[in-house]
Amino acid sequence: MNLFEFIGKNLRWIGGGFLLMFAGGAGQGYLLGLFSPQIRATYGLSHGDFGLLFMVVTLVSAACLMYLGRYTDRFRPVHSAVVCLAFLSLGTFGMSLEAGFAFFCVSLFVVRLCGQGMLPLVAQTAMARWYNASRGKALSAITMGHMFGEATIPFSLALVLLTVDWRTIFFAVSMALLLVILPAVFVLLRKDRTPENLIVSTHAGPSPVSWTLKQALRDWRFWSVLLVANLLPLCFAPLLFHQGHFAEVKGWAIYALPAALPFYGVASAISSLVCGLLVDRFTAINVFPLNAVPLAIAMSLLAMCDTTFSLIIGLLFAGMSFGFWGSSSTAIFAEMYGTAHIGSIRSVVSVSTVLSSALPPAVVGILIDRGIGIELQFFWLSGLCAVSAAFLFCVLPKLRQQYGPEGSGPVKS
């Protein structure tokens, strides 16, 4: 079954996951960073101040995500999705109100927890559990929801922001979530999908033994994969959050980066589809390490670029990395540790991703305030990606070996 036939036969579940990933954009850095100049001006914050606030709010949301993530193993995806969408709508509505700085911080916390944390976790956990032999295609298809939002929302809102107040935009986002996205997701996901017969999978099947969260955390391979899984948010979050400053440094208009993001989205979509097919053919374990290579190239190009053309080239490489990352980062844990506790395991991965997107904007903002340029920092991140990729390729033979829990040794097929 090719990808388009697969999507056609599974449209309601893939469509629901797509919408959840798209709606999660309301809490992602690419949207919130767009309003950074307006928010800083409203509350009198510096780059470092707002970055620190963003970090603290995200850290608190990550702590809550660690606790809430386990419930994705206990409740139906439709129930989790509806609750998260309702709270996300409430959080964005709160950000539209002129109710003081403390209320803004609480609203930002809700938006980060539900948008960046819970909605992607619910969508990815559902796909990992509902699909086995086609897990790669399912994950790549719903990941395009995030890509579509990242490619279209920033530029659209940047144009709207020229004539409309930022609070009005958040009110419109809140109403769209409540009146459009939430009902659509409920209709699409109200019927659970019956998982595929596990026996029919020849490549992407689950681990012979399902690991618990505690068992996975004791496995060194988990932390090795987690290191590379966090590289993309670690590198890309500072660019999106400080996109206004980045444009100033380059001497570009504020909408230069949002206008180029569609190229990033196209590259992400194409590489995601390719990666999904590769995961189903060769397993996520073999494909996953590739995502760090184009990211290292992208960060170097973004540091050196002085024209919008070179910016586009850098974003194309970043898009390639995101496509591979989105399609393989969930599948690899399902392959290594099974799907019985994938929600709990994936919640830890989501927490680490949230942390990786929270700390860098604050650190980069503080370093900017202290005179260390954002371009130099991007070179540092490029080097980190190259070293991490080399490490994961070195331990790849160990990742391929199927182990039982508690270090009980290789599992015999």
C-alpha positions, 0 to 999 in steps of 0.5 A: 500500500502506497502512502496516498492509499494508506492516508485514504483508507485511514483518513479519519485517524490521520486527519485527527492527528494532523489537526492535533499537530497543527493546533499545537502550533498555538503553543510552539515557539514559532508562533510565540516568538513572532510576538516577542517584540510586542510582548516585550514592549508591553511588559518592559522586558529585555531579550534576556528577561523574556527568554528567562520568563519563557524558560521558567514557564516551559520548565513548569509545564514540563514538570506537569507534562511528566505527570500528565503524560502517563494518562495517555496510556489510560484514556482514549485519545479523543478524550485527551485531545478534547480536554487539551484543546479546550484548555489551549483555547482558554490559555490563548483567550487569557493571553488576549486579555489585558489582565496584568503580567501575572495573568499573562504568565499563567496563560502562557503556561497553559498555552505551552503545556497544552500546545507544545506538550500534550497535543503532540504527545496525544497524537503521536502516542495514538499513532504509535499504538494504532499502527505497527507495520505502517507506523512510519507512514502514520507518524510522517503523515500527522507530522505534516500538521506541524509542518503545515502550521510552521510553514503558513502561520508565521508569515500569515500572522506577520502580515496581520500583525502589521495592522492588527493588535497582537491581543486581537490575534490571540483572541481569534486563535482561541475562537478558531481552536474552540469552534473549529478544531475541537469539534473536528477532532472530536468527530474524527477521533471519536472511534478508536482504530483497531491496531494492526495485527502485530504478526504482519509486520516484518520491519517496524514491529514492536519490541518482543518485550514491552518495557515499563518506563522505569526499565527504559530509564535504566537503559543507556540506549534510551539516553543516547537516542534522547540526546539526538532527539533533542537536537532539533528543538535545541537548535531551532527554538532560539532561531524562532524565538529570537527571529526579530533579533536575528532579522535585525542582525542580518539587516532584514525586514521582520517578516524575512524569516516568516516569509522563508518558512514555507520553504522549510515546510516544503522540505520538512513535508517531503523528507517526512514522507520519504522518512516514513517510507524508510522507517517502514522499510528499514526500521526507525533505528537505522533511519533516526541518526540521519536527522542530525546531519542536515541540522549541523549543515543548517546551523552553519548556513544560518550563521553565515547567511547574508542574503535571503537566498542563503537563508532559504538554503539553510532552512531547506536543510533544517526542514530535511532534519525536521522531517526525519526527526518527526517521522522517526523519533517516536517510532524508534522508542516503540521499536526499542521498548514496545507499545504497552507503555509507549505513552509514559515513555513518550511523555519523558521524551516530550518533557525533554523536548520541551526542556530543550526548547525552553532553555536555549531561548533563555540562554541565547537571550542572556548571551545576546545581552552580554554581547555574544552574537547569535551567529557565533552561538549558531556555530556552536550548535552546529558543532554540537550536532556534528559530534552527537551524530558521530556518537550515535552512528558509533553506537548504532550496532548496539541500538540494532540489538534487541534487548530485554528489560533490566539488562537481561541480555539480547532477546533471541528471535 
